[in-house]
Amino acid sequence: SPAEIIYIQAIHNNCLVYSTIQRSPFIICISLQEVINRIPEACFCRVHKSFIVSLEHIKKMNKEKTRLLYQDNKTVPIGRFYLQPFLEKLVILDSIYVVQPQILLFGSPWRCSA
């Protein structure tokens, strides 16, 4: 289910899916663009040419806004091109869920129901 996905990493024309239910990622034989077309837009955001992240599972963003921290200290890079749309999505979520803006850098106070 989408709620179990932590993040997805493109590897050539396939993707590795990191989830809450498996310790190791599993491979899916579709492109990152195809994944983007299939997942709920409200719950995920592309943050790098090779990464889509679940907004629900973010633990922290570093102060330089170049990496996201997930469970077990796994990190995902944030590409410069993708940073602004990502931050805008957080602001939209912030307004929908009435979250304190300073929390966005330190945790994920919203939940995805899709």
N, C-alpha and C positions, 0 to 999 in steps of 0.2 A: 504494500500500500504506500502511497506517497508520504504519509506521515512517518514511515519508518526510514525514509531516505535521508541521509545526512548530507552527502554531496555526491556529485557525479563528475568523473574525470574522463576526458577524451583521450584515447590512445589510438592513434591512426584513425581508422574508420569504425572503431568499436569504442565502447565506454566501460569504465570500471564504476560500479555502484557501491558506495560505502553506506552501510545501513546499521540501524540499531540492533538488528536481530542476528547479524553474522559478524564474527570477529574479523574475517578477511573479506575484502571486496569481491564481488562477483562480476563477471564480464557479460555484457549484452552486445549482441552483434548488430548494432545500429549506430548511426552517426549521432554526434551531439545535437545537430540541428533536428534530427528526427525525435530525439528525446525532448527537446524544447517544444516541439509541436504536440507532444503527448502529455506533458505534465501540467498540473494546475499552475497557471501564471501567478496567482496570488500567493502561492506558497514558496516559489523558487525564483532565483535571480541568477543570471549569468554574470560572473564577476571577473572572468578571465577568458581568453580564447579557448582554454581547455577545461574550464570548470563551471558547473552550475551548482549553486548551493541552496540548501533548504534554509529558509529564514527562521524556521522554528528552532533549529538546533545550534545556532550560533551562540557561543559562550562569550567571546570577546573580539574586539578589533584592536590591533595595535595602534599606538598613538600616531604613527606615521600614516595610518590608513592604507597599508600595503598588504596586510595579511589578516585573515580571520582565524580564530582559534576555535576548535571543536573539542569534543570529548577525547580523552586519552592524549591530549596535547597534539592532536593532528592539526596541521595548518593548511590553509588554502591561500594562494596568492590572489591579490586584487590587481587587475590590470588598470593602468591609467585611463584607458578608453572606457572602461566599465565602471569606474569609481563613482562618477556623478549620477548615472542612472540608478546605481545601487543605493546611494545615499538618499536619492529622491524617493525610492521605494520604501526605505525605512521611515522617512518623514510621512509618507502616505499612511503606512501602517500605524505610525505614531498617532496620527489624527483620527484614524478609525478606532483605535483601541484606547485612546486618551492615556498615553504613556508619558511619563516624564522624559523630556529629551535627553537629559544626561545619562539615563539608563541605557540608551541605545548602544553606547560604546562598551558597556560592561555586561550585558546580558540580553536575553531574548524573551521579553515579557509577553509577547503575543503568541497565540497558538493558531495553527492552521487546521481548519476543519474539513478541508477538501480531501 
